[in-house]
Amino acid sequence: MPNKFPPQIKIPATYMRGGTSKGVFFNLTDLPEAAQVPGEARDKLLLRVVGSPDPYGKHTDGMGGATSSTSKTVILSKSSKPDHDVDYLFGQVSIDKPFVDWSGNCGNLTAAVGSFAISSGLVDPSRIPDNGVAVVRIWQANIEKTIVAHVPISNGEVQETGDFELDGVTFPAAEVKVEFMDPADGEGSMFPTGNLVDDLEVPGIGTLKATMINAGIPTIFLNANEVNYNGTELQEAINNDGKALLMFELIRAHGAVKMGLITDIEEAANRQHTPKVAFVAPPADYVSSSGKQIKADDIDLNVRALSMGKLHHAMMGTAAVAIATAATIPGTLVNLAAGGGDRQGVTFGHPSGTLKVGAETEKQGNDWVAKKVIMSRSARVLMEGWVRVPGDCF
């Protein structure tokens, strides 16, 4: 008797680490035809690849790692934009809901986009030196922004091994410099409320000082002491505290309304990826999650950020863009935590260690404009071949 269940299908895919994240990378033309366009089929396919929704919170039956850093998918194609090499579309897959969030970028995985694009033949060979650095011009399709990745090349191939160390990543690798061009939200002001600092009223919690910025990704910055933290916390201090997580989600929802991202706080549940919530504090000593001693003298400030409802183990790349931008604008909470004044960048502490970021910002009339944000990440291929999913899952 024939099996009534359709067999699994094979889809070419590459499992990559980029920065402190990892995800499943696809070439658009390798996807099943129904999933080559946005919509339900694509979302269902990616959910099944990752293994979501998973009420057990483990992603045992998929490629995901059951954290916001490891439940990620990327679709790349030759760019349709002039002066760009590759179009980059990012899907953040919810762990416990049948939902893929397409509202923002993943800055960490951006470091892997250039490498994948070169290795997959999406970049014109004339732009790739035999030895040196290939400049890959990326069109980030979620947020409609240009990102430039500087990918090291050795003997005509992407150079993945090296001695560059990134806190939050266990092993060293080759350094990939990433430039986020004009990272503020193109739809409106970098500061959607018109203020560098707002009073954010959150029922049941109080009125909090907040810097709400659209740069890299919409982000709400708070002062750590106003939410009863000191800025040196590691994941367990918050992720094992249900009341704290509910508090941060309520702040996020009210901030999203104030930023004009949603019209009602109920809509926040279907927009998990954005905005981010982070809290800042002046420099202080702490021991990172790996046991490394971080000294106050080594950093300009401490930042802790939440992603997909949990404190991030390091720092999201997009939130690092927001940190860099806000730090260079006198008067924001990020700038003040770093000591205030004019600056071109900061080194900040996060749960896994430290990260150095730089930004070029300037005031044009009454508005602030970010020219670019620069940071270094690393990336490498973990596995390549095919992912398999049931043929009827999408």
C-alpha positions in Angstrom: 0.0 0.0 0.0 1.6 3.3 -1.0 2.5 5.8 1.7 -0.3 8.5 2.0 2.3 11.0 3.2 4.3 12.8 0.6 8.1 12.3 0.9 10.6 14.9 2.0 12.0 17.3 -0.5 15.6 18.6 -0.7 16.4 22.3 -0.9 20.0 23.6 -1.4 21.0 25.6 1.7 24.0 26.7 3.7 24.2 26.9 7.5 26.3 29.9 8.4 27.5 31.8 11.4 27.6 35.6 11.1 28.8 37.6 14.1 27.1 36.2 17.2 24.2 34.7 15.2 23.7 31.8 12.9 21.1 31.0 10.3 20.0 29.0 7.3 20.9 30.8 4.0 19.1 30.2 0.7 19.7 31.4 -2.8 16.2 32.7 -3.9 16.3 30.6 -7.1 16.9 27.4 -5.2 13.6 27.7 -3.2 10.5 25.9 -4.4 8.6 28.1 -6.9 5.8 28.8 -4.4 8.3 30.1 -1.9 10.2 32.3 -4.3 7.6 35.1 -3.7 6.6 36.6 -0.3 3.6 35.0 1.3 2.2 32.1 3.2 4.1 29.3 1.4 7.5 31.0 2.0 6.7 31.5 5.7 5.4 28.0 6.2 8.5 26.6 4.5 10.9 28.6 6.7 9.0 27.7 9.9 9.4 24.0 9.1 13.1 24.4 8.2 13.8 26.1 11.6 11.4 23.7 13.5 8.8 26.3 14.6 6.5 26.7 16.3 7.9 24.5 19.0 6.0 24.3 22.3 8.9 22.5 23.8 11.2 25.5 23.0 14.0 23.3 21.7 13.8 23.3 17.9 14.7 19.5 18.1 12.9 18.9 14.8 14.6 21.7 12.8 17.7 23.7 12.1 16.9 26.4 14.7 18.7 26.7 18.0 15.7 27.9 20.0 17.1 31.4 20.7 16.6 34.7 18.9 20.2 34.4 17.7 19.8 31.0 16.1 16.2 31.0 14.7 17.1 33.0 11.6 16.7 32.6 7.9 18.3 34.5 4.9 17.2 34.6 1.3 19.7 36.1 -1.2 19.5 36.9 -4.9 21.4 38.9 -7.5 20.6 42.5 -6.9 17.9 44.3 -8.8 19.3 47.6 -7.6 21.9 49.6 -9.6 25.4 49.6 -8.0 24.5 46.7 -5.7 25.7 43.1 -5.9 23.2 41.2 -3.8 19.7 41.6 -2.4 19.5 40.4 1.2 16.2 39.5 2.8 16.1 38.4 6.5 13.3 36.4 8.2 13.3 36.2 12.0 11.4 33.0 12.8 9.4 33.0 16.0 10.2 30.1 18.3 6.7 29.5 19.8 4.4 31.0 17.3 3.7 30.2 13.6 5.2 33.5 12.6 8.1 34.9 10.5 8.9 38.6 11.2 10.1 40.4 8.1 10.2 43.9 9.8 13.9 44.3 10.3 17.5 43.4 9.5 19.9 41.1 11.3 23.2 43.0 11.6 25.2 40.0 12.7 24.3 37.8 9.8 25.1 40.7 7.5 28.8 39.7 7.9 27.9 36.3 6.3 25.9 37.8 3.4 29.0 39.0 1.5 30.7 35.6 1.9 27.7 33.6 0.8 27.1 36.0 -2.1 30.7 35.5 -3.4 30.7 31.7 -2.9 27.3 31.4 -4.6 28.3 33.3 -7.7 26.0 36.2 -7.0 28.9 38.8 -7.2 30.5 39.6 -10.6 33.9 37.8 -10.7 35.5 41.0 -11.8 34.8 42.5 -8.4 36.7 39.7 -6.6 40.5 40.0 -6.3 42.7 36.9 -6.3 44.1 38.1 -2.9 42.9 41.1 -0.9 39.5 42.3 0.1 36.3 42.1 -2.0 33.8 45.0 -1.5 30.3 43.5 -1.6 27.5 46.0 -2.0 24.4 44.7 -0.2 20.9 45.9 -0.6 19.1 45.1 2.7 15.6 44.6 1.3 13.7 44.5 4.7 14.7 48.1 5.6 15.7 49.3 2.1 19.3 50.3 3.0 22.8 49.8 1.6 25.3 47.8 3.6 28.9 47.3 2.4 30.8 44.2 3.5 34.6 44.0 3.2 35.3 40.3 2.7 38.9 39.0 2.8 39.9 36.9 -0.2 42.7 34.4 -0.4 43.6 32.6 -3.7 40.3 33.7 -5.2 38.2 32.2 -2.3 36.6 33.7 0.7 39.1 33.7 3.6 37.2 32.5 6.7 40.0 31.5 9.1 41.9 34.2 11.0 42.9 35.6 14.4 40.1 38.1 14.8 38.3 37.5 18.1 34.7 38.6 18.6 33.3 38.4 22.2 30.3 36.1 22.1 31.9 33.8 19.5 34.0 30.9 20.8 36.7 30.7 18.1 38.7 33.3 16.2 38.1 33.8 12.4 38.8 36.3 9.6 37.7 39.9 10.2 34.9 41.2 8.1 34.4 45.0 8.2 30.8 46.0 7.8 29.6 49.5 6.9 25.9 50.3 7.5 25.2 53.3 5.1 22.7 55.9 6.1 21.3 53.6 8.7 18.4 55.7 10.0 14.9 54.7 8.9 14.2 56.2 5.5 10.6 56.6 6.3 11.0 59.5 8.7 13.1 61.1 11.3 15.9 59.3 13.1 14.1 60.3 16.3 10.4 59.7 15.4 9.1 61.6 18.4 11.3 64.6 17.5 13.1 64.3 20.9 16.5 63.0 21.9 15.0 61.9 25.2 11.3 61.3 25.9 9.2 60.7 29.0 7.7 57.3 28.2 4.6 56.5 30.2 4.0 52.8 30.9 0.9 52.0 32.9 1.8 49.9 36.0 5.5 50.7 35.7 5.7 54.5 35.7 7.2 57.2 33.5 10.7 56.3 32.2 13.3 58.4 30.4 13.8 56.9 26.9 15.8 57.6 23.8 13.8 56.2 20.9 15.8 56.0 17.7 15.5 54.5 14.2 19.0 53.5 13.2 20.0 50.0 12.2 16.8 48.9 13.8 14.1 50.8 15.8 15.4 50.8 19.4 14.2 52.0 22.8 17.0 52.9 25.2 16.3 53.2 28.9 18.5 54.0 31.9 19.3 50.8 33.8 18.7 52.3 37.2 15.2 53.4 36.3 14.2 49.7 35.7 16.2 48.6 38.8 19.2 47.2 37.1 22.9 48.3 37.1 23.8 47.4 33.5 26.2 44.6 34.3 23.6 41.8 34.2 24.0 38.5 32.4 21.2 36.5 30.8 20.1 34.5 33.8 19.3 37.7 35.8 16.6 38.6 33.5 15.6 35.6 31.4 14.7 33.5 34.5 12.6 36.4 35.8 9.1 36.2 34.3 8.0 39.5 35.8 11.0 41.3 34.3 10.3 39.9 30.9 6.7 41.0 31.1 7.8 44.5 32.2 10.2 44.8 29.2 7.5 43.6 26.8 5.1 46.2 28.2 7.7 48.9 27.8 8.4 47.7 24.3 4.8 47.8 23.3 4.2 51.3 24.6 7.4 52.5 23.0 6.4 51.0 19.7 3.2 53.0 19.8 5.1 56.2 20.7 7.5 55.6 17.8 4.6 55.2 15.4 5.5 51.6 14.5 2.1 50.3 15.7 -1.2 52.1 16.5 -2.2 49.9 19.5 -0.1 48.0 22.0 -2.0 44.7 21.1 -0.2 44.8 17.7 3.2 44.4 19.4 2.7 40.6 19.7 2.8 40.3 15.9 5.9 42.5 15.7 8.3 40.6 18.0 11.5 41.5 16.1 11.1 45.3 16.3 11.5 47.6 18.1 14.3 46.4 20.4 14.6 47.4 24.1 18.0 48.1 25.7 19.2 49.7 28.9 22.4 51.6 29.4 24.6 52.4 32.4 28.0 54.1 33.0 31.1 51.9 32.9 31.4 49.3 35.7 33.5 46.1 36.3 31.8 42.8 35.7 32.6 39.2 34.7 31.3 38.2 31.3 29.4 35.0 30.6 32.6 33.3 29.6 34.3 34.2 32.8 36.3 37.1 31.3 36.9 40.0 33.6 35.7 43.3 32.0 37.1 46.4 33.6 35.3 49.7 33.7 38.5 51.4 32.3 38.1 49.2 29.1 34.6 50.5 28.2 32.7 53.7 27.7 29.4 52.3 28.9 27.5 49.1 29.6 24.5 48.1 27.4 22.1 45.2 27.7 19.5 44.5 25.0 16.5 42.3 24.6 15.7 40.4 21.4 12.5 38.4 20.8 11.5 38.8 24.4 14.8 37.7 26.0 18.1 39.3 27.1 20.5 38.8 24.2 23.7 36.8 25.0 25.9 39.4 23.4 24.6 42.3 21.2 22.5 42.3 18.1 24.4 43.8 15.2 21.5 46.1 14.4 21.2 47.3 18.0 25.0 48.0 17.9 24.3 50.3 14.9 21.7 52.1 17.1 24.1 52.3 20.0 26.9 53.7 17.8 24.6 56.3 16.3 23.0 57.4 19.5 26.4 57.5 21.3 27.7 60.1 18.8 24.7 62.4 19.3 25.1 64.6 22.5 22.2 64.4 24.9 20.8 60.9 24.2 20.8 58.4 27.1 23.4 56.4 25.3 25.7 59.4 24.9 25.1 60.5 28.5 25.9 57.0 29.9 29.2 57.2 28.0 30.0 60.5 29.7 28.4 62.9 27.2 29.9 65.2 24.7 31.2 64.8 21.1 32.5 61.4 20.2 33.0 59.3 17.0 32.4 55.9 18.6 32.3 53.9 21.7 33.4 50.6 23.2 30.5 49.1 25.2 30.2 46.2 27.5 27.6 43.4 26.9 27.0 40.1 28.5 29.7 38.3 26.5 32.3 41.0 26.6 32.9 44.2 24.7 32.4 45.6 21.2 33.8 48.7 19.5 31.6 50.6 17.1 32.0 53.9 15.2 29.6 56.3 13.5 29.5 59.4 11.4 26.6 61.6 12.3 25.9 65.3 11.7 23.1 67.8 12.4 21.2 69.1 9.4 18.9 71.8 10.4 16.9 70.5 13.4 17.4 66.8 12.4 20.3 64.5 13.0 21.6 62.4 10.1 23.7 59.3 10.3 26.1 58.9 7.3 27.4 55.4 8.3 28.1 53.1 11.1 31.2 50.8 11.1 31.9 47.6 13.0 33.9 44.4 12.6 32.4 41.0 12.7 33.4 37.6 11.4 31.6 34.8 9.5 32.0 31.2 8.4 30.2 28.4 6.7 29.2 25.7 9.3 27.6 23.2 6.9 26.4 23.2 3.3 24.2 20.9 1.2 20.4 20.6 1.4 17.8 21.0 4.1 14.9 18.5 3.9 11.3 19.2 4.8 8.1 17.3 4.2 6.8 18.0 0.7 3.4 19.2 1.9 4.6 21.5 4.7 4.1 24.7 2.6 
